[in-house]
Amino acid sequence: MDYNQDSGNYYQNYGYSTSREVSLALSLKVLFGSLIAQMGWFFFGFGMIFVIVFVGNADFSGFYLDANSPTAIGTVSGVEATNSSVNKRRVYAINYQFTDSQGKIQQGTSYTTGSLPNTGDQVKVQYLASKPSYSRIEGLSQSTFPIFVLFVLIFPIIGLAFVLSHTVFAIKALQLLKNGQIARGRLIKSEPTNTRINEQTVMKMTFEFVAQDGQRYEAIAKTHLVHLLTDEREEMLFYNPLRPQNAVLKDNLPGHPQVNPDGTFAPLSLAGAMPYLIIPGITIVGLGWYFWAVWR
């Protein structure tokens, strides 16, 4: 049984009655207050703007139309400039119509940054046999942007990876804050990682502590704010008494919760947590509104 499942009863059933109240303000700070979380939400939200604008209008016709696709002779019905550019060249929309193999008249639009036909010119059209309305003028694009714009997916993917990794860490940390045992850890090793934040190297810091079973265990923290974990001879941490290797350093948590002598947490202002919700809130509400408007 995982210690995250029904955690309070789980601890009590095995003789551990520790249970602290974790306020909403502290929970929000742990979930959203870290630089990694804020960067993640920013990259995800800002990146999704480019995904909507570019990927939603990317040309995937190369996956469906090729030299073996049915063709027809179409007639250009109009040429107009779009508001988009590729490599600083204006993209033009070429409207046309053609008659498919079933004798039905189909309308289509292709896009180009190259030479333009005149209204009334004849063009060779490729179309999808199973869906003739999906077509393009041979050699042109079926959508505004070429497929290489898919590179913008890297930004929301990186952002989402940051968000998910921190959220997993934060949920586990909140469980330990609520039900974990308190101990003091001594720094025994500090080594640099290959990551830098704000031009500061992220350090992997290993702390040794003694659990209530009398055994020594290690807790690892990765941070660029080294001073927060070196300002005391021993740093406070929370660990799972059933799996002491699962531990978190107090000063490595967003919000840096203060612990009272009786083991409870000092009050935190909910207003103080609100700024951490601005970027995630804008991202969630904005994307939710967009997809609701598109799919309703």
Beta strands, then each sheet from edge to edge (+ up, - down):
strand 1: 71-86
strand 2: 89-99
strand 3: 105-112
strand 4: 122-128
strand 5: 131-137
strand 6: 181-197
strand 7: 200-210
strand 8: 216-223
strand 9: 235-240
strand 10: 243-249
sheet 1: 3+ 2- 1+ 4- 5+
sheet 2: 8+ 7- 6+ 9- 10+
end
